[in-house]
């Protein structure tokens, strides 16, 4: 048996590498399919849609603020549309390039299209309702997220002590 020439050895190694790359891609695709199946189950169970996920990943306002759904974005972008995170929008075929610039442009356009009027109470200061009994710099108006010190006083049954007396 004669030894293979250098070019024949290179060709053999390239062929083996190609086979290994195909196996690798098949495993990656299987992993992705399994992950996507789990995500679908979770999203269906929690009532989330693709547009909710895209908004969360991109840090943009929810669909109620934008007025666009994933279906309408997909329709505007055309088939093969992907978000900037590589998620294929419903009904779209896969493509190598993700038109994230188009998606960003549409998102910004729909934000500016919606003329949102500020609340009539915007900018009005609300008086302090609760103040920490020992640390006077800690106070709360009674609106928004409850501070931990208020929760602790409430649990201890001592929230009345923190109530600010009206003058």
KAHUFEN-V29918 format. One record per residue. N is the residue number from 0. RES is the residue in three letters. SS is DSSP state (hx for helix, st for strand, lp for the rest). PSI is psi in degrees with one decimal (* if undefined). Layout:
n: {N;N}
res: {RES;RES}
ss: {SS;SS}
psi: {PSI;PSI}
This chain:
n: {0;1;2;3;4;5;6;7;8;9;10;11;12;13;14;15;16;17;18;19;20;21;22;23;24;25;26;27;28;29;30;31;32;33;34;35;36;37;38;39;40;41;42;43;44;45;46;47;48;49;50;51;52;53;54;55;56;57;58;59;60;61;62;63;64;65;66;67;68;69;70;71;72;73;74;75;76;77;78;79;80;81;82;83;84;85;86;87;88;89;90;91;92;93;94;95;96;97;98;99;100;101;102;103;104;105;106;107;108;109;110;111;112;113;114;115;116;117;118;119;120;121;122;123;124;125;126;127;128;129;130;131;132;133;134;135;136;137;138;139;140;141;142;143;144;145;146;147;148;149;150;151;152;153;154;155;156;157;158;159;160;161;162;163;164;165;166}
res: {UNK;UNK;UNK;UNK;UNK;UNK;UNK;UNK;UNK;UNK;UNK;UNK;UNK;UNK;UNK;UNK;UNK;UNK;UNK;UNK;UNK;UNK;UNK;UNK;UNK;UNK;UNK;UNK;UNK;UNK;UNK;UNK;UNK;UNK;UNK;UNK;UNK;UNK;UNK;UNK;UNK;UNK;UNK;UNK;UNK;UNK;UNK;UNK;UNK;UNK;UNK;UNK;UNK;UNK;UNK;UNK;UNK;UNK;UNK;UNK;UNK;UNK;UNK;UNK;UNK;UNK;UNK;UNK;UNK;UNK;UNK;UNK;UNK;UNK;UNK;UNK;UNK;UNK;UNK;UNK;UNK;UNK;UNK;UNK;UNK;UNK;UNK;UNK;UNK;UNK;UNK;UNK;UNK;UNK;UNK;UNK;UNK;UNK;UNK;UNK;UNK;UNK;UNK;UNK;UNK;UNK;UNK;UNK;UNK;UNK;UNK;UNK;UNK;UNK;UNK;UNK;UNK;UNK;UNK;UNK;UNK;UNK;UNK;UNK;UNK;UNK;UNK;UNK;UNK;UNK;UNK;UNK;UNK;UNK;UNK;UNK;UNK;UNK;UNK;UNK;UNK;UNK;UNK;UNK;UNK;UNK;UNK;UNK;UNK;UNK;UNK;UNK;UNK;UNK;UNK;UNK;UNK;UNK;UNK;UNK;UNK;UNK;UNK;UNK;UNK;UNK;UNK}
ss: {lp;lp;lp;lp;lp;hx;hx;hx;hx;hx;hx;hx;hx;hx;hx;hx;hx;hx;hx;hx;hx;hx;hx;hx;hx;hx;hx;hx;hx;hx;hx;hx;hx;hx;hx;hx;hx;hx;hx;hx;hx;hx;hx;hx;hx;hx;lp;lp;lp;hx;hx;hx;hx;hx;hx;hx;hx;hx;lp;lp;lp;lp;hx;hx;hx;hx;lp;lp;lp;hx;hx;hx;hx;hx;hx;hx;hx;lp;lp;lp;lp;st;lp;lp;lp;lp;lp;st;lp;lp;lp;lp;lp;lp;lp;lp;lp;lp;lp;hx;hx;hx;hx;hx;hx;hx;hx;hx;hx;hx;hx;hx;hx;lp;lp;lp;lp;lp;lp;lp;lp;lp;lp;lp;lp;lp;lp;lp;lp;st;st;lp;lp;lp;lp;lp;lp;lp;st;st;lp;lp;lp;lp;lp;lp;lp;hx;hx;hx;hx;hx;hx;hx;hx;hx;lp;lp;hx;hx;hx;hx;st;lp;lp;lp;lp}
psi: {130.4;144.5;148.4;147.0;164.7;-44.4;-34.9;-39.1;-41.8;-44.0;-42.3;-44.4;-39.0;-40.3;-42.3;-40.7;-41.7;-42.4;-42.5;-38.7;-37.7;-42.3;-42.7;-46.8;-38.3;-41.7;-41.1;-46.2;-40.3;-44.4;-44.3;-44.9;-42.9;-41.3;-43.9;-39.9;-41.9;-41.0;-42.1;-44.2;-45.3;-44.6;-41.3;-41.0;-30.6;-2.5;17.1;148.7;175.6;-38.9;-36.3;-42.9;-44.0;-44.2;-40.4;-46.4;-35.1;-9.1;26.3;164.2;159.6;168.4;-27.6;-29.7;-31.0;-32.8;3.9;142.3;170.3;-35.6;-42.5;-35.0;-42.8;-40.5;-38.9;-35.8;-25.0;174.3;150.9;10.0;138.2;153.0;175.8;-11.1;5.6;6.3;128.0;129.2;154.4;130.0;2.0;147.3;159.1;150.7;162.3;-38.1;138.8;119.2;59.5;-27.5;-40.4;-42.2;-42.9;-42.2;-44.8;-41.3;-46.4;-40.7;-41.9;-26.7;-45.2;-27.5;-33.3;106.7;96.4;119.4;133.8;154.0;148.8;-18.2;5.3;133.7;-3.3;126.4;139.4;134.5;152.3;133.2;-35.5;141.1;136.8;133.5;-35.1;-25.2;96.7;-17.7;-12.6;117.1;166.7;140.1;-12.1;2.8;155.6;-163.6;134.9;125.4;156.1;-35.8;-32.2;-42.6;-40.7;-43.4;-39.2;-43.1;-38.7;-8.6;23.4;25.3;-26.9;-31.9;-25.3;-9.5;129.7;131.9;131.2;138.0;*}
